[in-house]
Amino acid sequence: MGIEVISLIIIASMLALMALGVPLVYTTLTVAIACTLYQLGFAGLPLVASRVTGFVTEYVFVAVPLFVLMACVLERSGVARDLYDAMFLLAGRLPGGVAVQTTLVAVFMAAMTGIIGGEIVLLGMVALPQMLRLGYDPKLAIGTICAGGSLGTLIPPSVVLIVYGLVANVSIGKLFLAGAGPGLLLASLYITYIIVRCWFNPSLAPKVSDSDMSIDRAEKIRLAKGLVLPLAVIVWVLGSIYAGIASVTEAAAVGVAGAMASAVVRREFDFVMMRDALYQTMRTVGMLIWLSFGANALVGIYNIMGGTAYMKTMLTTLPVPPLAIIVIMMALLIVMGTFMDWIGICLLTMPIFVPVIIALGYDPIWFGILFTLNMQVSYLSPPFGPACFYLKSVAPPEITLNQIFNSMWPFIGLQLIGLAIVLLNPEIALWLTQYI
């Protein structure tokens, strides 16, 4: 049986199993074992285990649980709530000021944590009730929180970029540098959209009353202090990486220490908080590791069968311009993002796509940013749309899941615009990597 037929059977089998409701990890693991038995027999089964252990024992992978722990500690220390209050000073008088304020907080939270689920839940608990109380259009409020909360996919220290760096075997430090510009670009698109829409249609976001805006100097100083700890953590973590003081893994440990120090300063550090943070870290990282099992095993056996070489040859010999091949890849990733988790997509596709990108003469760092932008789209895209389910878990009962999904479309459009801009202008992602 040729590799072409085998590839079609693998795709059909995975789609059939997922259509039956089989979780992705069992789907990929089942197909991987079946392929191993077909190609190598029972003697090849140890290969499945070796692929799994080889990935999760990478030194850089240690950064993942450390960054997750840092995020969990920061969430529980109250830093985010102080940050939200402080951002009112910058955005309060703008059209759609509270939505702009929420987006700015999302940028800071992304730069502190790199974890999406917790960020969306936190913004949903803090910002959504505030916007609904002030009479904001529910769709605008919902879309702002989900889109802003998804910025943690791209803005360093992003766990998505760490996993991509491991799979693609590229510098995670350079990925962090490359992700900063596109992340700020995307945030700027969100803010511009909010301001323009609310300027032409003020009913979407009623202005904050003069009484709410009248803040004395002492209160402004108190609010401004809420920026000190977040900025300190960001500089501490990212500054240590960019200055060459620490590796990504070491910087993650520095970030945990900084988060704990912030909790101590705020007098929020205690046994219960650390217990809850460690428990949430275990659940999150456990899920990531579990999802990596089957995907790594499947990619390993597919490579042995010659599948990776076949896909590389097929894609590089298509009678279309190289940029069109990348557009095809982007379209495939967008489709996959509607029904698969980002880590499964990364582990299944990047071992195939990255060699093609290199063969076409493109920079895999730039492609990593395109991939990450794609995953941002997937976070909002129905029917999978994890961001929508994260927000639903803390939204008021009257906010339906269908309403949340319908609120995503303008922001999905903005994400696709951002993707197109970076696709056509690679220097937006790569210019910093040339100097640091």
Buried (B, 14 or more C-beta within 10 A) or exposed (E): EEBEEBBEBBEEBBEEBBEEEBBBBEBBBBBBBBBBBBBBEEEBBEBBEEBBEEBBEBEBBBBBBBBBBBBBBBBBBBBBBBBBBBBBBEBBEBBBBBBBBBBBBBBBBBBBBBBBBBBBBBBBBBBBBBBBEBEBBBBBBBBBBBBBBBBBBBBBBBBBBBBBBBBBEBBBBBBBBBBBBBBBBBBBBBBEBBBEBBEEEEEBBBBBEEEEEEBEEEEEEBBEEBBBBBBBBBEBBBBBBBEEEBBBBBBBBBBBBBBBBBBEBEEBBEEEBBEBBBEBBBEBBEEBBEBBBBBBBBBBBBBBBBBBEBBBEEBBEEEEEBEEBBBEBBEBBBEBBEBBBBBBBBBBBBBBBBBBBBEBEBBBBBBBBBBBBBBBBBBBBBEBBBBBEBBBEBBEEEBEBEBBBEBBBBBBEBBBBBBEBBBEBBEBBBEBBEEE
